Amino acid sequence: MARDTTVTVIGESLVDIIRDPHGRSESQAHPGGSPLNVAVGAARLGLRTNLVTHYSQDPYGLMIDEHLRANAVDVINGGTAPTSTALATLGPDGGAEYTFSITWDINGASLPAFTAVEDSTHLHTGSIATVLPPGDQTTLALVESAREHATINFDPNCRPAISPDAAVARQQSEVFVAASDIVKASDEDLRWLYPDRTPDETLEAWLALGPAVVALTRGASGPVVLSRNARVEMAAEAIIVADTVGAGDSFMAGLLSGLAQLDALGAGGQNTAGQPDAR
């Protein structure tokens, strides 16, 4: 049952400052960060959710803290540096270009983080938390500690402004892909990480590294979900887009909720999720 599932999300919290370049509206500040969005989405969908993250007690940090508590997310806060921000400039199609001011370091909460992971059914991580030192190594250690008793998923959610070397980001992504049961990425992620091959080729290559399921979001073209046994391609519903901030994170939270309802999360659910053999 979904309510019996405990999900621990590891990753950055920040404030998105959304700017309209045409000046039609004032800039707006909202709590964000891909892992934070996944944690909030999972909690809203009925999953007990922890977030191992970093923010300060400055005004932006207090905004984040209030948002997480209002959505019943249990917070393990490992940092004291100023709260990170992302300036999101919207384009005419609602897409966003980001400029970051960010710190990722959770060493201040290592012990409670490992305790939360030990008690979790499922662990989610990705984005800046898996590529930005020094916290990326702590993130990997937490993932490795969970592999025997929990399912793991990874979303690279690539940010070239943070990690501009695609070769390094590709290598780091493959480390986390190999440690995961479920991987989700966007078509934009795969085009940046692997410009010389098709998304389908990358999905197949990632499956060969070990995950049971890989999912690809393609905006208006709809998602693709691939396992070793099947491929499912879904049409996207036509809507008017205000902006795309957090869209992939909402997909990820919905996928976790669906898998929890199928009892496909946790050590007993690894085969149910599509993995034929134990790692």
C-alpha angles and dihedrals in degrees: 000000000000093000090058091056120097114200122193115198119197118198154077129323117199143151118258111216103199116204129188105215090206093059094235091133139016121263113272129206120215133170108257149139121141097258092045090052092050091049093050092045093049092049092049088053092056104265121133101243137193124189120204102198149130132251137133133236091255121118093274091047091051089052090054093045093052091048093051095046092047088056095048095248113152108226129215103186116195105175146069103186117110115290113269122246137199121201106212116196112196122223126210092270094052093258118137134226113203136215113188138207101182146155124191116192124130100167089115089071103034097126098048089042092056090046091053091048091049090056096045132106094202138016126206126189141152146113120066092349091070099049109030119086139260095019096046092076092050088050091053091048090053091050092050091049091056100049097094098051109023141046115248133207134188135198113186092199088183120223109190089185088064100034106022097170103090093192092057092044090049092052092047092047092053091053090057094040089056091051094050139086094199128031127187125187139160126241087246090056093052095045090055097042097042110022092163099059139047123261090247090056090052093048090053092047092050092050088055089058091064117274119129095215135023122189128195124197116206105180112232091004092067131233132300122210118195133186131166089266105038149013122216121190118188130195118235119237112243111246140157106259119220092182138325098233108136096000095127091045090055089052090051093051090049091050091052091049091050093049091048090054088053090051087240097132126086132037092301092051100053092096091041089057089058106273109135098195137025114261 
